[in-house]
Amino acid sequence: MTPGAQGLRGPATVGQGGSVQVDIGPNDRSVQINAAGQGDTQSVPVPPGKTATIPIPPVPPGTFVMISIGNGLNRRRIIVEVIAPSP
């Protein structure tokens, strides 16, 4: 896990078509994911353990995905790069 904003930590890269686990602070009930260049934002509920498994949308390798929690000035985010799966 790479450090992210306070209350949000996750990896820097994820394989295409995979999922990513992020650690979330105690006060957030959902996490949002948005691929760069796409207007759709998905919301994933956070389980009680505060580690959420987030499916990565079908995007090509090299795409950056923003994972965020909170709203307004309390929003925290990390950027994850989608990479090609290993052969």
N, CA and C atoms as an extended XYZ file, in Angstrom:
261
Properties=species:S:1:pos:R:3:atomname:S:1:resname:S:1:resid:I:1 pbc="F F F"
N         0.835       -1.175        0.000 N   MET     1
C         0.000        0.000        0.000 CA  MET     1
C         0.884        1.244        0.000 C   MET     1
N         0.507        2.171       -0.806 N   THR     2
C         1.207        3.440       -0.793 CA  THR     2
C         0.409        4.425        0.042 C   THR     2
N         1.109        5.352        0.660 N   PRO     3
C         0.355        6.317        1.446 CA  PRO     3
C        -0.520        7.173        0.553 C   PRO     3
N        -1.667        7.481        1.034 N   GLY     4
C        -2.570        8.376        0.322 CA  GLY     4
C        -2.909        9.524        1.245 C   GLY     4
N        -4.016       10.117        1.005 N   ALA     5
C        -4.481       11.170        1.891 CA  ALA     5
C        -4.886       10.545        3.221 C   ALA     5
N        -4.913       11.330        4.269 N   GLN     6
C        -5.289       10.825        5.581 CA  GLN     6
C        -6.653       10.146        5.489 C   GLN     6
N        -6.729        8.900        5.965 N   GLY     7
C        -7.980        8.160        5.935 CA  GLY     7
C        -8.207        7.362        4.667 C   GLY     7
N        -7.233        7.357        3.748 N   LEU     8
C        -7.380        6.611        2.495 CA  LEU     8
C        -6.004        6.156        2.022 C   LEU     8
N        -5.821        4.829        1.910 N   ARG     9
C        -4.556        4.279        1.419 CA  ARG     9
C        -4.848        3.160        0.436 C   ARG     9
N        -4.004        3.046       -0.598 N   GLY    10
C        -4.173        2.000       -1.581 CA  GLY    10
C        -2.927        1.877       -2.436 C   GLY    10
N        -2.904        0.936       -3.361 N   PRO    11
C        -1.738        0.726       -4.211 CA  PRO    11
C        -1.611        1.814       -5.281 C   PRO    11
N        -0.445        1.889       -5.904 N   ALA    12
C        -0.204        2.863       -6.967 CA  ALA    12
C        -0.621        2.323       -8.332 C   ALA    12
N        -0.651        0.980       -8.472 N   THR    13
C        -1.033        0.369       -9.745 CA  THR    13
C        -1.982       -0.795       -9.494 C   THR    13
N        -2.738       -1.142      -10.537 N   VAL    14
C        -3.639       -2.291      -10.492 CA  VAL    14
C        -3.689       -2.888      -11.894 C   VAL    14
N        -3.804       -4.210      -11.981 N   GLY    15
C        -3.894       -4.882      -13.264 CA  GLY    15
C        -5.228       -4.637      -13.944 C   GLY    15
N        -5.190       -4.554      -15.259 N   GLN    16
C        -6.403       -4.340      -16.049 CA  GLN    16
C        -7.407       -5.440      -15.755 C   GLN    16
N        -8.657       -5.068      -15.500 N   GLY    17
C        -9.718       -6.028      -15.220 CA  GLY    17
C        -9.694       -6.571      -13.804 C   GLY    17
N        -8.817       -6.055      -12.965 N   GLY    18
C        -8.703       -6.549      -11.596 CA  GLY    18
C        -9.492       -5.718      -10.609 C   GLY    18
N        -9.096       -5.851       -9.368 N   SER    19
C        -9.713       -5.059       -8.305 CA  SER    19
C        -8.607       -4.559       -7.389 C   SER    19
N        -8.925       -3.565       -6.612 N   VAL    20
C        -7.948       -2.946       -5.729 CA  VAL    20
C        -8.527       -2.884       -4.324 C   VAL    20
N        -7.678       -3.136       -3.321 N   GLN    21
C        -8.113       -3.013       -1.936 CA  GLN    21
C        -7.601       -1.693       -1.389 C   GLN    21
N        -8.476       -0.936       -0.756 N   VAL    22
C        -8.093        0.330       -0.147 CA  VAL    22
C        -8.505        0.322        1.319 C   VAL    22
N        -7.654        0.915        2.149 N   ASP    23
C        -7.955        1.091        3.562 CA  ASP    23
C        -8.601        2.456        3.733 C   ASP    23
N        -9.697        2.485        4.466 N   ILE    24
C       -10.500        3.695        4.597 CA  ILE    24
C       -10.667        4.033        6.067 C   ILE    24
N       -10.660        5.313        6.375 N   GLY    25
C       -10.835        5.786        7.744 CA  GLY    25
C       -12.162        5.353        8.342 C   GLY    25
N       -12.317        5.547        9.654 N   PRO    26
C       -13.486        5.022       10.363 CA  PRO    26
C       -14.809        5.743       10.096 C   PRO    26
N       -14.802        6.914        9.496 N   ASN    27
C       -16.045        7.672        9.358 CA  ASN    27
C       -16.670        7.626        7.966 C   ASN    27
N       -16.060        6.925        7.032 N   ASP    28
C       -16.577        6.914        5.663 CA  ASP    28
C       -17.329        5.625        5.387 C   ASP    28
N       -18.502        5.766        4.765 N   ARG    29
C       -19.361        4.606        4.487 CA  ARG    29
C       -19.298        4.155        3.033 C   ARG    29
N       -18.720        4.976        2.147 N   SER    30
C       -18.606        4.578        0.741 CA  SER    30
C       -17.359        5.204        0.137 C   SER    30
N       -16.925        4.620       -0.962 N   VAL    31
C       -15.770        5.107       -1.703 CA  VAL    31
C       -16.194        5.263       -3.156 C   VAL    31
N       -15.728        6.310       -3.826 N   GLN    32
C       -16.092        6.566       -5.215 CA  GLN    32
C       -14.889        6.275       -6.107 C   GLN    32
N       -15.177        5.779       -7.308 N   ILE    33
C       -14.129        5.480       -8.278 CA  ILE    33
C       -14.525        6.078       -9.619 C   ILE    33
N       -13.556        6.721      -10.273 N   ASN    34
C       -13.799        7.370      -11.553 CA  ASN    34
C       -12.560        7.220      -12.418 C   ASN    34
N       -12.738        6.705      -13.631 N   ALA    35
C       -11.630        6.577      -14.579 CA  ALA    35
C       -11.454        7.891      -15.315 C   ALA    35
N       -10.206        8.306      -15.497 N   ALA    36
C        -9.915        9.560      -16.191 CA  ALA    36
C       -10.528        9.543      -17.584 C   ALA    36
N       -11.210       10.621      -17.933 N   GLY    37
C       -11.809       10.737      -19.248 CA  GLY    37
C       -13.194       10.143      -19.359 C   GLY    37
N       -13.679        9.524      -18.292 N   GLN    38
C       -15.025        8.964      -18.296 CA  GLN    38
C       -15.866        9.724      -17.294 C   GLN    38
N       -17.082       10.010      -17.629 N   GLY    39
C       -17.943       10.790      -16.751 CA  GLY    39
C       -18.600        9.997      -15.642 C   GLY    39
N       -18.608        8.679      -15.745 N   ASP    40
C       -19.305        7.851      -14.760 CA  ASP    40
C       -18.477        7.690      -13.491 C   ASP    40
N       -19.122        7.904      -12.361 N   THR    41
C       -18.506        7.662      -11.057 CA  THR    41
C       -19.281        6.553      -10.382 C   THR    41
N       -18.562        5.531       -9.923 N   GLN    42
C       -19.193        4.419       -9.226 CA  GLN    42
C       -18.986        4.607       -7.731 C   GLN    42
N       -19.968        4.201       -6.948 N   SER    43
C       -19.862        4.253       -5.499 CA  SER    43
C       -19.879        2.821       -4.969 C   SER    43
N       -18.936        2.519       -4.087 N   VAL    44
C       -18.820        1.176       -3.518 CA  VAL    44
C       -18.958        1.314       -2.002 C   VAL    44
N       -19.857        0.543       -1.368 N   PRO    45
C       -19.992        0.622        0.091 CA  PRO    45
C       -18.745        0.085        0.786 C   PRO    45
N       -18.462        0.636        1.959 N   VAL    46
C       -17.316        0.207        2.755 CA  VAL    46
C       -17.814       -0.759        3.824 C   VAL    46
N       -17.252       -1.976        3.858 N   PRO    47
C       -17.675       -2.934        4.872 CA  PRO    47
C       -17.153       -2.521        6.256 C   PRO    47
N       -17.664       -3.142        7.323 N   PRO    48
C       -17.256       -2.770        8.674 CA  PRO    48
C       -15.749       -2.856        8.924 C   PRO    48
N       -15.031       -3.719        8.219 N   GLY    49
C       -13.599       -3.870        8.432 CA  GLY    49
C       -12.778       -2.696        7.936 C   GLY    49
N       -13.398       -1.780        7.212 N   LYS    50
C       -12.773       -0.566        6.680 CA  LYS    50
C       -11.741       -0.845        5.594 C   LYS    50
N       -11.774       -2.029        5.000 N   THR    51
C       -10.991       -2.326        3.815 CA  THR    51
C       -11.992       -2.664        2.722 C   THR    51
N       -12.006       -1.865        1.674 N   ALA    52
C       -12.947       -2.079        0.581 CA  ALA    52
C       -12.227       -2.677       -0.619 C   ALA    52
N       -12.846       -3.650       -1.269 N   THR    53
C       -12.340       -4.200       -2.516 CA  THR    53
C       -13.139       -3.555       -3.636 C   THR    53
N       -12.435       -2.828       -4.495 N   ILE    54
C       -13.091       -2.034       -5.533 CA  ILE    54
C       -12.771       -2.618       -6.899 C   ILE    54
N       -13.793       -3.028       -7.664 N   PRO    55
C       -13.537       -3.510       -9.023 CA  PRO    55
C       -13.135       -2.338       -9.925 C   PRO    55
N       -12.141       -2.571      -10.740 N   ILE    56
C       -11.670       -1.540      -11.668 CA  ILE    56
C       -12.525       -1.588      -12.925 C   ILE    56
N       -13.020       -0.443      -13.394 N   PRO    57
C       -13.836       -0.435      -14.611 CA  PRO    57
C       -13.019       -0.903      -15.819 C   PRO    57
N       -13.696       -1.389      -16.860 N   PRO    58
C       -12.982       -1.869      -18.051 CA  PRO    58
C       -12.367       -0.702      -18.830 C   PRO    58
N       -11.111       -0.438      -18.561 N   VAL    59
C       -10.382        0.647      -19.223 CA  VAL    59
C        -9.066        0.093      -19.756 C   VAL    59
N        -8.478        0.737      -20.754 N   PRO    60
C        -7.213        0.251      -21.299 CA  PRO    60
C        -6.042        0.516      -20.350 C   PRO    60
N        -4.959       -0.268      -20.477 N   PRO    61
C        -3.767       -0.013      -19.682 CA  PRO    61
C        -3.271        1.415      -19.913 C   PRO    61
N        -2.730        2.012      -18.870 N   GLY    62
C        -2.245        3.377      -18.952 CA  GLY    62
C        -3.273        4.398      -18.476 C   GLY    62
N        -4.494        3.953      -18.215 N   THR    63
C        -5.542        4.849      -17.718 CA  THR    63
C        -5.335        5.073      -16.222 C   THR    63
N        -5.587        6.277      -15.773 N   PHE    64
C        -5.519        6.583      -14.349 CA  PHE    64
C        -6.930        6.582      -13.776 C   PHE    64
N        -7.076        5.980      -12.608 N   VAL    65
C        -8.358        5.876      -11.933 CA  VAL    65
C        -8.262        6.643      -10.614 C   VAL    65
N        -9.237        7.499      -10.349 N   MET    66
C        -9.254        8.246       -9.101 CA  MET    66
C       -10.194        7.554       -8.121 C   MET    66
N        -9.682        7.287       -6.934 N   ILE    67
C       -10.466        6.700       -5.858 CA  ILE    67
C       -10.572        7.768       -4.776 C   ILE    67
N       -11.797        8.066       -4.340 N   SER    68
C       -11.958        9.154       -3.382 CA  SER    68
C       -12.998        8.816       -2.317 C   SER    68
N       -12.873        9.518       -1.195 N   ILE    69
C       -13.841        9.440       -0.113 CA  ILE    69
C       -14.124       10.852        0.360 C   ILE    69
N       -15.251       11.054        1.006 N   GLY    70
C       -15.594       12.351        1.554 CA  GLY    70
C       -16.194       13.285        0.520 C   GLY    70
N       -16.534       14.487        0.986 N   ASN    71
C       -17.152       15.498        0.128 CA  ASN    71
C       -16.516       16.862        0.379 C   ASN    71
N       -16.577       17.706       -0.616 N   GLY    72
C       -16.131       19.092       -0.475 CA  GLY    72
C       -14.708       19.203        0.020 C   GLY    72
N       -14.489       20.037        1.028 N   LEU    73
C       -13.152       20.244        1.572 CA  LEU    73
C       -12.616       19.024        2.300 C   LEU    73
N       -13.496       18.097        2.668 N   ASN    74
C       -13.066       16.878        3.357 CA  ASN    74
C       -12.770       15.727        2.398 C   ASN    74
N       -12.825       15.977        1.103 N   ARG    75
C       -12.573       14.921        0.115 CA  ARG    75
C       -11.093       14.555        0.130 C   ARG    75
N       -10.846       13.240        0.129 N   ARG    76
C        -9.490       12.716        0.018 CA  ARG    76
C        -9.453       11.779       -1.166 C   ARG    76
N        -8.350       11.761       -1.896 N   ARG    77
C        -8.296       10.931       -3.100 CA  ARG    77
C        -6.897       10.381       -3.316 C   ARG    77
N        -6.874        9.253       -4.026 N   ILE    78
C        -5.624        8.675       -4.505 CA  ILE    78
C        -5.806        8.364       -5.990 C   ILE    78
N        -4.711        8.339       -6.706 N   ILE    79
C        -4.725        8.031       -8.140 CA  ILE    79
C        -4.020        6.687       -8.334 C   ILE    79
N        -4.664        5.783       -9.067 N   VAL    80
C        -4.132        4.445       -9.328 CA  VAL    80
C        -4.024        4.282      -10.839 C   VAL    80
N        -2.877        3.793      -11.307 N   GLU    81
C        -2.682        3.551      -12.738 CA  GLU    81
C        -3.029        2.111      -13.076 C   GLU    81
N        -3.824        1.934      -14.136 N   VAL    82
C        -4.174        0.592      -14.617 CA  VAL    82
C        -3.051        0.123      -15.538 C   VAL    82
N        -2.518       -1.068      -15.259 N   ILE    83
C        -1.427       -1.619      -16.067 CA  ILE    83
C        -1.900       -2.902      -16.751 C   ILE    83
N        -1.181       -3.302      -17.797 N   ALA    84
C        -1.510       -4.521      -18.532 CA  ALA    84
C        -1.258       -5.721      -17.625 C   ALA    84
N        -2.123       -6.742      -17.706 N   PRO    85
C        -1.892       -7.940      -16.888 CA  PRO    85
C        -0.644       -8.676      -17.352 C   PRO    85
N        -0.030       -9.399      -16.441 N   SER    86
C         1.167      -10.193      -16.776 CA  SER    86
C         0.767      -11.356      -17.674 C   SER    86
N         1.603      -11.689      -18.648 N   PRO    87
C         1.265      -12.813      -19.528 CA  PRO    87
C         1.348      -14.152      -18.832 C   PRO    87
